Amino acid sequence: MRLRVTFPILATLLVLANCGETGSPSQAPQPTPQAQAMRHMLADVDQIRAFLYGSGNQAGAASAASDLVAWARQMPTLFPPELASRQYVDMSPERAKAATAAINREAGLLLAAVQTGDHAAIGDRLAETERNGCGACHLNSTQ
Ligand code: HEC
């Protein structure tokens, strides 16, 4: 998995915050709405990649791409630039704004490619989506 979350300090703070709570130790911390949205987007990306590698079908991939478009539309709400720049240490308001625009643009282009059914075009768009869309917030090991 090439994606790497680039907010280690936030994760540390969340862990510390959870230690301070007195609930039962077996209680798992609730993922944030942002993290839940990310899991959906990752599942969509994975499903489209699986289609490229021969499992599933085009209808399933198209439905995953539509779902990704819908989640991308939530990004500006989940990451309001001013707030996100305070919540996440390495996210300036400008970066948050550019990143939410980028994932929306990429998701739309990916959906259009998936609808053509052309494997090479879908593969290219998927790579671009990960690099320019997800990668606008997440760094990968080659960067
Ligand atoms: C606008 C910035 C932004 C974009 C764009 C973005 N992410 Fe994230 N992602 C985050 C942040 C911030 C977190 C940490 C969320 C939290 O834990 O509250 C995160 C967390 C994650 C996680 C971990 C979720 C968990 O279970 O804790 C995954 C997986 C992930 N992102 C995948 C993706 C994928 C795949 C894409 C592209 C389709 C993407 N992200 C696009 C900002 C972004």
Residues whose N, C-alpha, C, O or C-beta is under 5 A from the ligand:
A	BS01	HEC	V5 T32 Q34 A35 M38 R39 M41 L42 V45 F79 A96 A99 T100 I103 G133 C134 C137
